[in-house]
Amino acid sequence: MNISLLIKNSYYLSIAGLRLLLCTLLFSQAAIVNAAEETRYVSDVFYVPLHSGNSTKHRIIHRGLKTGTRLTLLETDNEAGFSKVTTSKGTEGWIQNQFLAATPIARTRLVEAQNKLLQLNKKLTSLEKNNRETQQSSGAIQKQVSLLSRQNQQLNKELDNIKKISANAINLDTNNRELLKKNEMLKIDIAELQANNSRLSDKSDKEWFFRGALAVLMGVFLAILLPKLKPKARSKEWT
């Protein structure tokens, strides 16, 4: 998943949501409703009197309800054209229906919308700042991922080299063991050859000894026999 693309999509969705909310605030009119009481507002830009009864003949108890003042509706007399209301300070009285509206006047709504717009702009600025920080953080994360990826590749290469070296070492150890076995066998063969050579040498010495002894005996025999044969030959010649 592309982290930068995800962040951008979230950012644009947040901006679109804020813009939609601003448009809703600027072009919609929300009715303010209490569970048991309705709310009414003084319309237009002037001050409206508040009477003690449901006609203009009744005593004025408040001369200055400014346009946009928030009032709580207590009772409505449609025949008299008056409504009984109470102010935020608790003052109760009657006001003409023509000066009441179910929604705040445009100026009040505009001020509220501007305030909300200001708050939303602050939120938007904060979101943009967070988005920049997030993008920077995303860039840092991407760099970290790239660095870790390169390190991983390097480690994989080193691991392959270690595997090759280990394989060579195993082969060398196997070859060394075979050579040691062959060396032991050669030592055994050499020992056998040396033993055979020693036996042959002893046998040869004995044969030469017997041959020498035989030659000596033959020489002695001839030395004894020949002198006896020669005088007989001479005596025959004399006769």
HELIX and SHEET records of a PDB file:
HELIX    1   1 ILE A    3  PHE A   27  1                                  25    
HELIX    2   2 ASN A   97  PHE A   99  5                                   3    
HELIX    3   3 ALA A  106  TRP A  238  1                                 133    
SHEET    1   A 5 GLU A  92  GLN A  96  0                                        
SHEET    2   A 5 PHE A  82  THR A  86 -1                                        
SHEET    3   A 5 ARG A  70  ASP A  77 -1                                        
SHEET    4   A 5 GLU A  38  VAL A  42 -1                                        
SHEET    5   A 5 LEU A 100  ALA A 101 -1                                        
SHEET    1   B 2 TYR A  47  HIS A  51  0                                        
SHEET    2   B 2 ILE A  60  LYS A  66 -1                                        
END                                                                             
